[in-house]
Amino acid sequence: MSTRNRIFDDLAKMSTGAASTLLGLRDEVATMVRGLFDRVIADGRFVDRDEFDAVKAMAAKARAEQERLEDRVAALDGKPRSAKRRTAPKPAKTKARSSRPRR
């Protein structure tokens, strides 16, 4: 009967040791991932939100100034500018291909 208790005691000690080893491994992996993430962020060329908003406002102001100057040039040339603003060209439409193989 004492051998059964001894086996259970050994199993309990072994499982406790395995659990603590796994917790240590988890902490080590988390530390490594955090360090890698911090290194990627530090090495990357990222801007903070304030800088992004400032550049976005400058671009909007430049766009408005460009449109105002285009209107002025059109007025000086005596040509009325069309109401529709120029936009980036739309991508060309491609023919949808059938999924059936050709014969």
A tleap script that builds the chain and sets N, CA, C and O, in Angstrom:
source leaprc.protein.ff14SB
mol = sequence {
  NMET SER THR ARG ASN ARG ILE PHE ASP ASP
  LEU ALA LYS MET SER THR GLY ALA ALA SER
  THR LEU LEU GLY LEU ARG ASP GLU VAL ALA
  THR MET VAL ARG GLY LEU PHE ASP ARG VAL
  ILE ALA ASP GLY ARG PHE VAL ASP ARG ASP
  GLU PHE ASP ALA VAL LYS ALA MET ALA ALA
  LYS ALA ARG ALA GLU GLN GLU ARG LEU GLU
  ASP ARG VAL ALA ALA LEU ASP GLY LYS PRO
  ARG SER ALA LYS ARG ARG THR ALA PRO LYS
  PRO ALA LYS THR LYS ALA ARG SER SER ARG
  PRO ARG CARG
}
set mol.1.N position { 0.808 -1.191 0.000 }
set mol.1.CA position { 0.000 0.000 0.000 }
set mol.1.C position { 0.857 1.264 0.000 }
set mol.1.O position { 0.475 2.287 -0.567 }
set mol.2.N position { 2.004 1.179 0.634 }
set mol.2.CA position { 2.868 2.347 0.692 }
set mol.2.C position { 3.499 2.639 -0.669 }
set mol.2.O position { 3.886 3.775 -0.944 }
set mol.3.N position { 3.605 1.602 -1.533 }
set mol.3.CA position { 4.162 1.850 -2.860 }
set mol.3.C position { 3.212 2.674 -3.701 }
set mol.3.O position { 3.653 3.492 -4.508 }
set mol.4.N position { 1.916 2.475 -3.527 }
set mol.4.CA position { 0.945 3.281 -4.292 }
set mol.4.C position { 1.049 4.749 -3.894 }
set mol.4.O position { 1.039 5.631 -4.752 }
set mol.5.N position { 1.147 5.007 -2.606 }
set mol.5.CA position { 1.272 6.392 -2.158 }
set mol.5.C position { 2.564 7.005 -2.686 }
set mol.5.O position { 2.605 8.182 -3.045 }
set mol.6.N position { 3.602 6.205 -2.728 }
set mol.6.CA position { 4.880 6.690 -3.218 }
set mol.6.C position { 4.792 7.022 -4.717 }
set mol.6.O position { 5.348 8.025 -5.165 }
set mol.7.N position { 4.099 6.184 -5.478 }
set mol.7.CA position { 3.920 6.434 -6.913 }
set mol.7.C position { 3.132 7.723 -7.124 }
set mol.7.O position { 3.490 8.547 -7.965 }
set mol.8.N position { 2.062 7.890 -6.358 }
set mol.8.CA position { 1.261 9.110 -6.486 }
set mol.8.C position { 2.059 10.339 -6.074 }
set mol.8.O position { 1.940 11.395 -6.696 }
set mol.9.N position { 2.865 10.210 -5.041 }
set mol.9.CA position { 3.710 11.330 -4.621 }
set mol.9.C position { 4.710 11.698 -5.724 }
set mol.9.O position { 4.922 12.874 -6.020 }
set mol.10.N position { 5.314 10.676 -6.322 }
set mol.10.CA position { 6.269 10.930 -7.406 }
set mol.10.C position { 5.591 11.580 -8.607 }
set mol.10.O position { 6.145 12.499 -9.210 }
set mol.11.N position { 4.389 11.106 -8.959 }
set mol.11.CA position { 3.638 11.711 -10.074 }
set mol.11.C position { 3.281 13.160 -9.773 }
set mol.11.O position { 3.364 14.019 -10.650 }
set mol.12.N position { 2.884 13.429 -8.537 }
set mol.12.CA position { 2.529 14.792 -8.150 }
set mol.12.C position { 3.753 15.705 -8.239 }
set mol.12.O position { 3.654 16.825 -8.741 }
set mol.13.N position { 4.901 15.237 -7.758 }
set mol.13.CA position { 6.128 16.038 -7.831 }
set mol.13.C position { 6.539 16.285 -9.280 }
set mol.13.O position { 6.961 17.383 -9.643 }
set mol.14.N position { 6.408 15.244 -10.097 }
set mol.14.CA position { 6.787 15.374 -11.504 }
set mol.14.C position { 5.862 16.354 -12.234 }
set mol.14.O position { 6.329 17.166 -13.033 }
set mol.15.N position { 4.571 16.285 -11.967 }
set mol.15.CA position { 3.637 17.202 -12.639 }
set mol.15.C position { 3.838 18.630 -12.157 }
set mol.15.O position { 3.718 19.567 -12.947 }
set mol.16.N position { 4.138 18.812 -10.890 }
set mol.16.CA position { 4.417 20.147 -10.370 }
set mol.16.C position { 5.675 20.717 -11.012 }
set mol.16.O position { 5.714 21.891 -11.379 }
set mol.17.N position { 6.700 19.887 -11.145 }
set mol.17.CA position { 7.936 20.335 -11.795 }
set mol.17.C position { 7.713 20.682 -13.256 }
set mol.17.O position { 8.262 21.666 -13.750 }
set mol.18.N position { 6.904 19.877 -13.959 }
set mol.18.CA position { 6.615 20.151 -15.366 }
set mol.18.C position { 5.830 21.447 -15.511 }
set mol.18.O position { 6.087 22.227 -16.428 }
set mol.19.N position { 4.875 21.684 -14.616 }
set mol.19.CA position { 4.067 22.903 -14.688 }
set mol.19.C position { 4.938 24.134 -14.473 }
set mol.19.O position { 4.799 25.130 -15.182 }
set mol.20.N position { 5.837 24.064 -13.493 }
set mol.20.CA position { 6.688 25.230 -13.244 }
set mol.20.C position { 7.661 25.452 -14.409 }
set mol.20.O position { 7.987 26.595 -14.731 }
set mol.21.N position { 8.119 24.380 -15.033 }
set mol.21.CA position { 8.994 24.512 -16.194 }
set mol.21.C position { 8.249 25.166 -17.352 }
set mol.21.O position { 8.795 26.032 -18.037 }
set mol.22.N position { 7.006 24.754 -17.570 }
set mol.22.CA position { 6.212 25.348 -18.648 }
set mol.22.C position { 5.918 26.817 -18.386 }
set mol.22.O position { 5.928 27.618 -19.320 }
set mol.23.N position { 5.660 27.187 -17.146 }
set mol.23.CA position { 5.428 28.599 -16.820 }
set mol.23.C position { 6.689 29.422 -17.078 }
set mol.23.O position { 6.614 30.533 -17.602 }
set mol.24.N position { 7.830 28.881 -16.712 }
set mol.24.CA position { 9.091 29.580 -16.975 }
set mol.24.C position { 9.342 29.736 -18.467 }
set mol.24.O position { 9.803 30.782 -18.925 }
set mol.25.N position { 9.036 28.691 -19.213 }
set mol.25.CA position { 9.204 28.743 -20.664 }
set mol.25.C position { 8.266 29.779 -21.283 }
set mol.25.O position { 8.654 30.515 -22.190 }
set mol.26.N position { 7.038 29.827 -20.788 }
set mol.26.CA position { 6.082 30.812 -21.294 }
set mol.26.C position { 6.578 32.231 -21.038 }
set mol.26.O position { 6.502 33.086 -21.921 }
set mol.27.N position { 7.085 32.484 -19.839 }
set mol.27.CA position { 7.604 33.814 -19.518 }
set mol.27.C position { 8.797 34.174 -20.396 }
set mol.27.O position { 8.934 35.318 -20.830 }
set mol.28.N position { 9.654 33.197 -20.654 }
set mol.28.CA position { 10.831 33.445 -21.487 }
set mol.28.C position { 10.429 33.757 -22.931 }
set mol.28.O position { 10.997 34.655 -23.554 }
set mol.29.N position { 9.464 33.027 -23.456 }
set mol.29.CA position { 8.995 33.284 -24.821 }
set mol.29.C position { 8.327 34.652 -24.906 }
set mol.29.O position { 8.530 35.384 -25.874 }
set mol.30.N position { 7.534 34.998 -23.901 }
set mol.30.CA position { 6.868 36.307 -23.896 }
set mol.30.C position { 7.900 37.431 -23.872 }
set mol.30.O position { 7.730 38.446 -24.548 }
set mol.31.N position { 8.963 37.254 -23.099 }
set mol.31.CA position { 10.022 38.263 -23.041 }
set mol.31.C position { 10.732 38.386 -24.387 }
set mol.31.O position { 11.041 39.494 -24.826 }
set mol.32.N position { 10.988 37.269 -25.036 }
set mol.32.CA position { 11.653 37.301 -26.338 }
set mol.32.C position { 10.779 37.975 -27.393 }
set mol.32.O position { 11.273 38.769 -28.193 }
set mol.33.N position { 9.498 37.665 -27.398 }
set mol.33.CA position { 8.583 38.268 -28.372 }
set mol.33.C position { 8.462 39.761 -28.121 }
set mol.33.O position { 8.459 40.549 -29.067 }
set mol.34.N position { 8.363 40.160 -26.869 }
set mol.34.CA position { 8.265 41.582 -26.543 }
set mol.34.C position { 9.521 42.320 -26.999 }
set mol.34.O position { 9.428 43.419 -27.546 }
set mol.35.N position { 10.692 41.725 -26.779 }
set mol.35.CA position { 11.944 42.342 -27.217 }
set mol.35.C position { 12.018 42.461 -28.733 }
set mol.35.O position { 12.455 43.485 -29.260 }
set mol.36.N position { 11.591 41.414 -29.434 }
set mol.36.CA position { 11.584 41.449 -30.896 }
set mol.36.C position { 10.633 42.525 -31.412 }
set mol.36.O position { 10.968 43.258 -32.343 }
set mol.37.N position { 9.459 42.619 -30.815 }
set mol.37.CA position { 8.484 43.630 -31.222 }
set mol.37.C position { 9.033 45.040 -30.986 }
set mol.37.O position { 8.900 45.912 -31.845 }
set mol.38.N position { 9.649 45.259 -29.825 }
set mol.38.CA position { 10.231 46.574 -29.539 }
set mol.38.C position { 11.335 46.918 -30.528 }
set mol.38.O position { 11.457 48.072 -30.940 }
set mol.39.N position { 12.145 45.929 -30.914 }
set mol.39.CA position { 13.219 46.164 -31.869 }
set mol.39.C position { 12.658 46.510 -33.251 }
set mol.39.O position { 13.188 47.389 -33.931 }
set mol.40.N position { 11.600 45.832 -33.664 }
set mol.40.CA position { 10.994 46.115 -34.971 }
set mol.40.C position { 10.411 47.520 -34.983 }
set mol.40.O position { 10.571 48.255 -35.958 }
set mol.41.N position { 9.738 47.890 -33.906 }
set mol.41.CA position { 9.158 49.237 -33.821 }
set mol.41.C position { 10.257 50.294 -33.817 }
set mol.41.O position { 10.120 51.328 -34.472 }
set mol.42.N position { 11.337 50.050 -33.095 }
set mol.42.CA position { 12.423 51.032 -33.017 }
set mol.42.C position { 13.144 51.162 -34.359 }
set mol.42.O position { 13.544 52.263 -34.738 }
set mol.43.N position { 13.313 50.059 -35.076 }
set mol.43.CA position { 14.028 50.094 -36.356 }
set mol.43.C position { 13.158 50.606 -37.497 }
set mol.43.O position { 13.680 51.108 -38.492 }
set mol.44.N position { 11.856 50.488 -37.370 }
set mol.44.CA position { 10.952 50.906 -38.435 }
set mol.44.C position { 10.866 52.410 -38.536 }
set mol.44.O position { 11.137 53.134 -37.578 }
set mol.45.N position { 10.493 52.853 -39.684 }
set mol.45.CA position { 10.338 54.294 -39.901 }
set mol.45.C position { 8.868 54.655 -39.740 }
set mol.45.O position { 8.141 54.837 -40.717 }
set mol.46.N position { 8.457 54.752 -38.505 }
set mol.46.CA position { 7.076 55.064 -38.193 }
set mol.46.C position { 6.993 56.499 -37.684 }
set mol.46.O position { 7.948 57.016 -37.105 }
set mol.47.N position { 5.870 57.124 -37.900 }
set mol.47.CA position { 5.648 58.466 -37.382 }
set mol.47.C position { 4.548 58.389 -36.338 }
set mol.47.O position { 3.691 57.505 -36.369 }
set mol.48.N position { 4.594 59.337 -35.417 }
set mol.48.CA position { 3.518 59.339 -34.438 }
set mol.48.C position { 2.310 60.076 -35.006 }
set mol.48.O position { 2.401 60.725 -36.048 }
set mol.49.N position { 1.209 59.972 -34.329 }
set mol.49.CA position { -0.069 60.479 -34.830 }
set mol.49.C position { -0.034 61.993 -35.055 }
set mol.49.O position { -0.616 62.487 -36.021 }
set mol.50.N position { 0.639 62.727 -34.175 }
set mol.50.CA position { 0.691 64.184 -34.315 }
set mol.50.C position { 1.388 64.597 -35.613 }
set mol.50.O position { 0.918 65.493 -36.314 }
set mol.51.N position { 2.505 63.946 -35.930 }
set mol.51.CA position { 3.212 64.265 -37.168 }
set mol.51.C position { 2.359 63.920 -38.387 }
set mol.51.O position { 2.328 64.672 -39.360 }
set mol.52.N position { 1.670 62.784 -38.331 }
set mol.52.CA position { 0.809 62.374 -39.440 }
set mol.52.C position { -0.304 63.387 -39.660 }
set mol.52.O position { -0.576 63.772 -40.797 }
set mol.53.N position { -0.954 63.823 -38.577 }
set mol.53.CA position { -2.038 64.802 -38.701 }
set mol.53.C position { -1.527 66.132 -39.246 }
set mol.53.O position { -2.221 66.790 -40.022 }
set mol.54.N position { -0.315 66.536 -38.845 }
set mol.54.CA position { 0.240 67.799 -39.334 }
set mol.54.C position { 0.499 67.726 -40.839 }
set mol.54.O position { 0.188 68.671 -41.564 }
set mol.55.N position { 1.059 66.626 -41.311 }
set mol.55.CA position { 1.335 66.475 -42.740 }
set mol.55.C position { 0.032 66.372 -43.528 }
set mol.55.O position { -0.066 66.890 -44.640 }
set mol.56.N position { -0.959 65.709 -42.958 }
set mol.56.CA position { -2.258 65.598 -43.618 }
set mol.56.C position { -2.903 66.981 -43.775 }
set mol.56.O position { -3.482 67.281 -44.819 }
set mol.57.N position { -2.803 67.818 -42.743 }
set mol.57.CA position { -3.355 69.178 -42.821 }
set mol.57.C position { -2.603 70.003 -43.856 }
set mol.57.O position { -3.215 70.778 -44.591 }
set mol.58.N position { -1.271 69.847 -43.924 }
set mol.58.CA position { -0.489 70.569 -44.923 }
set mol.58.C position { -0.882 70.149 -46.334 }
set mol.58.O position { -0.958 70.988 -47.232 }
set mol.59.N position { -1.130 68.857 -46.537 }
set mol.59.CA position { -1.526 68.369 -47.862 }
set mol.59.C position { -2.895 68.916 -48.255 }
set mol.59.O position { -3.105 69.297 -49.406 }
set mol.60.N position { -3.820 68.954 -47.306 }
set mol.60.CA position { -5.153 69.502 -47.600 }
set mol.60.C position { -5.057 70.986 -47.946 }
set mol.60.O position { -5.739 71.459 -48.856 }
set mol.61.N position { -4.216 71.716 -47.226 }
set mol.61.CA position { -4.040 73.144 -47.503 }
set mol.61.C position { -3.417 73.351 -48.883 }
set mol.61.O position { -3.820 74.252 -49.620 }
set mol.62.N position { -2.437 72.520 -49.232 }
set mol.62.CA position { -1.792 72.625 -50.544 }
set mol.62.C position { -2.781 72.301 -51.658 }
set mol.62.O position { -2.773 72.951 -52.704 }
set mol.63.N position { -3.631 71.302 -51.442 }
set mol.63.CA position { -4.644 70.941 -52.445 }
set mol.63.C position { -5.622 72.101 -52.655 }
set mol.63.O position { -5.966 72.418 -53.793 }
set mol.64.N position { -6.068 72.731 -51.576 }
set mol.64.CA position { -6.993 73.863 -51.687 }
set mol.64.C position { -6.325 75.035 -52.414 }
set mol.64.O position { -6.955 75.698 -53.237 }
set mol.65.N position { -5.057 75.285 -52.108 }
set mol.65.CA position { -4.322 76.366 -52.773 }
set mol.65.C position { -4.167 76.073 -54.260 }
set mol.65.O position { -4.307 76.970 -55.092 }
set mol.66.N position { -3.878 74.813 -54.594 }
set mol.66.CA position { -3.737 74.437 -55.999 }
set mol.66.C position { -5.052 74.655 -56.748 }
set mol.66.O position { -5.051 75.185 -57.859 }
set mol.67.N position { -6.144 74.259 -56.163 }
set mol.67.CA position { -7.449 74.444 -56.817 }
set mol.67.C position { -7.779 75.924 -56.972 }
set mol.67.O position { -8.336 76.333 -57.991 }
set mol.68.N position { -7.436 76.734 -55.959 }
set mol.68.CA position { -7.692 78.175 -56.041 }
set mol.68.C position { -6.867 78.788 -57.168 }
set mol.68.O position { -7.359 79.635 -57.913 }
set mol.69.N position { -5.609 78.358 -57.291 }
set mol.69.CA position { -4.759 78.886 -58.349 }
set mol.69.C position { -5.224 78.421 -59.727 }
set mol.69.O position { -5.134 79.177 -60.695 }
set mol.70.N position { -5.715 77.197 -59.828 }
set mol.70.CA position { -6.252 76.723 -61.108 }
set mol.70.C position { -7.460 77.555 -61.522 }
set mol.70.O position { -7.612 77.893 -62.696 }
set mol.71.N position { -8.312 77.884 -60.565 }
set mol.71.CA position { -9.469 78.746 -60.865 }
set mol.71.C position { -9.008 80.130 -61.327 }
set mol.71.O position { -9.571 80.705 -62.259 }
set mol.72.N position { -7.994 80.644 -60.672 }
set mol.72.CA position { -7.503 81.973 -61.024 }
set mol.72.C position { -6.891 81.982 -62.430 }
set mol.72.O position { -7.131 82.903 -63.210 }
set mol.73.N position { -6.096 80.946 -62.748 }
set mol.73.CA position { -5.497 80.858 -64.081 }
set mol.73.C position { -6.586 80.718 -65.136 }
set mol.73.O position { -6.507 81.339 -66.196 }
set mol.74.N position { -7.593 79.915 -64.857 }
set mol.74.CA position { -8.690 79.743 -65.810 }
set mol.74.C position { -9.424 81.061 -66.018 }
set mol.74.O position { -9.818 81.380 -67.140 }
set mol.75.N position { -9.612 81.835 -64.939 }
set mol.75.CA position { -10.285 83.126 -65.063 }
set mol.75.C position { -9.433 84.109 -65.868 }
set mol.75.O position { -9.971 84.879 -66.663 }
set mol.76.N position { -8.128 84.093 -65.675 }
set mol.76.CA position { -7.249 84.989 -66.419 }
set mol.76.C position { -7.185 84.618 -67.894 }
set mol.76.O position { -7.056 85.493 -68.750 }
set mol.77.N position { -7.273 83.331 -68.194 }
set mol.77.CA position { -7.276 82.887 -69.578 }
set mol.77.C position { -8.622 83.127 -70.245 }
set mol.77.O position { -8.730 83.043 -71.468 }
set mol.78.N position { -9.630 83.418 -69.471 }
set mol.78.CA position { -10.963 83.647 -70.017 }
set mol.78.C position { -11.711 82.355 -70.289 }
set mol.78.O position { -12.761 82.371 -70.932 }
set mol.79.N position { -11.196 81.257 -69.817 }
set mol.79.CA position { -11.866 79.977 -70.010 }
set mol.79.C position { -12.501 79.554 -68.687 }
set mol.79.O position { -11.816 79.422 -67.672 }
set mol.80.N position { -13.789 79.348 -68.711 }
set mol.80.CA position { -14.412 78.887 -67.462 }
set mol.80.C position { -13.950 77.461 -67.158 }
set mol.80.O position { -13.920 76.599 -68.036 }
set mol.81.N position { -13.608 77.246 -65.947 }
set mol.81.CA position { -13.145 75.920 -65.533 }
set mol.81.C position { -14.354 75.045 -65.287 }
set mol.81.O position { -15.357 75.500 -64.737 }
set mol.82.N position { -14.263 73.813 -65.685 }
set mol.82.CA position { -15.405 72.920 -65.501 }
set mol.82.C position { -15.642 72.716 -64.010 }
set mol.82.O position { -14.716 72.786 -63.202 }
set mol.83.N position { -16.888 72.465 -63.668 }
set mol.83.CA position { -17.267 72.301 -62.265 }
set mol.83.C position { -16.675 71.028 -61.689 }
set mol.83.O position { -16.426 70.926 -60.487 }
set mol.84.N position { -16.458 70.075 -62.553 }
set mol.84.CA position { -15.922 68.799 -62.073 }
set mol.84.C position { -14.416 68.927 -61.886 }
set mol.84.O position { -13.698 69.302 -62.814 }
set mol.85.N position { -13.947 68.619 -60.701 }
set mol.85.CA position { -12.527 68.687 -60.400 }
set mol.85.C position { -11.820 67.485 -60.997 }
set mol.85.O position { -12.393 66.404 -61.133 }
set mol.86.N position { -10.574 67.697 -61.345 }
set mol.86.CA position { -9.793 66.577 -61.850 }
set mol.86.C position { -9.485 65.631 -60.705 }
set mol.86.O position { -9.177 66.048 -59.589 }
set mol.87.N position { -9.576 64.379 -61.004 }
set mol.87.CA position { -9.242 63.367 -60.003 }
set mol.87.C position { -8.230 62.421 -60.606 }
set mol.87.O position { -7.904 62.498 -61.790 }
set mol.88.N position { -7.752 61.545 -59.785 }
set mol.88.CA position { -6.790 60.553 -60.275 }
set mol.88.C position { -7.481 59.669 -61.296 }
set mol.88.O position { -8.668 59.374 -61.153 }
set mol.89.N position { -6.761 59.243 -62.325 }
set mol.89.CA position { -7.392 58.395 -63.343 }
set mol.89.C position { -7.863 57.077 -62.741 }
set mol.89.O position { -7.217 56.490 -61.872 }
set mol.90.N position { -9.007 56.642 -63.237 }
set mol.90.CA position { -9.560 55.384 -62.749 }
set mol.90.C position { -8.829 54.236 -63.416 }
set mol.90.O position { -8.417 54.340 -64.572 }
set mol.91.N position { -8.669 53.141 -62.690 }
set mol.91.CA position { -7.992 51.995 -63.300 }
set mol.91.C position { -8.829 51.427 -64.436 }
set mol.91.O position { -10.059 51.442 -64.391 }
set mol.92.N position { -8.148 50.930 -65.446 }
set mol.92.CA position { -8.838 50.373 -66.607 }
set mol.92.C position { -9.585 49.108 -66.194 }
set mol.92.O position { -9.091 48.291 -65.418 }
set mol.93.N position { -10.769 48.980 -66.730 }
set mol.93.CA position { -11.547 47.789 -66.421 }
set mol.93.C position { -11.014 46.628 -67.244 }
set mol.93.O position { -10.703 46.767 -68.427 }
set mol.94.N position { -10.919 45.503 -66.598 }
set mol.94.CA position { -10.452 44.309 -67.288 }
set mol.94.C position { -11.621 43.378 -67.496 }
set mol.94.O position { -12.581 43.365 -66.725 }
set mol.95.N position { -11.521 42.612 -68.537 }
set mol.95.CA position { -12.568 41.658 -68.829 }
set mol.95.C position { -12.549 40.551 -67.796 }
set mol.95.O position { -11.492 40.026 -67.445 }
set mol.96.N position { -13.713 40.210 -67.321 }
set mol.96.CA position { -13.793 39.105 -66.379 }
set mol.96.C position { -13.598 37.808 -67.133 }
set mol.96.O position { -14.254 37.563 -68.146 }
set mol.97.N position { -12.711 36.992 -66.647 }
set mol.97.CA position { -12.444 35.731 -67.308 }
set mol.97.C position { -13.348 34.656 -66.743 }
set mol.97.O position { -13.650 34.615 -65.550 }
set mol.98.N position { -13.747 33.828 -67.606 }
set mol.98.CA position { -14.592 32.711 -67.200 }
set mol.98.C position { -13.726 31.676 -66.495 }
set mol.98.O position { -12.559 31.477 -66.830 }
set mol.99.N position { -14.323 31.034 -65.525 }
set mol.99.CA position { -13.560 30.000 -64.819 }
set mol.99.C position { -13.537 28.688 -65.586 }
set mol.99.O position { -12.828 27.749 -65.222 }
set mol.100.N position { -14.334 28.638 -66.666 }
set mol.100.CA position { -14.346 27.411 -67.484 }
set mol.100.C position { -13.115 27.396 -68.374 }
set mol.100.O position { -12.730 28.439 -68.902 }
set mol.101.N position { -12.489 26.245 -68.552 }
set mol.101.CA position { -11.332 26.159 -69.443 }
set mol.101.C position { -11.753 26.281 -70.901 }
set mol.101.O position { -12.847 25.871 -71.288 }
set mol.102.N position { -10.862 26.852 -71.698 }
set mol.102.CA position { -11.142 26.980 -73.134 }
set mol.102.C position { -10.952 25.665 -73.819 }
set mol.102.O position { -10.171 24.827 -73.368 }
set mol.103.N position { -11.657 25.472 -74.908 }
set mol.103.CA position { -11.512 24.219 -75.661 }
set mol.103.C position { -10.850 24.481 -76.966 }
set mol.103.O position { -10.637 23.553 -77.747 }
savepdb mol mol.pdb
quit
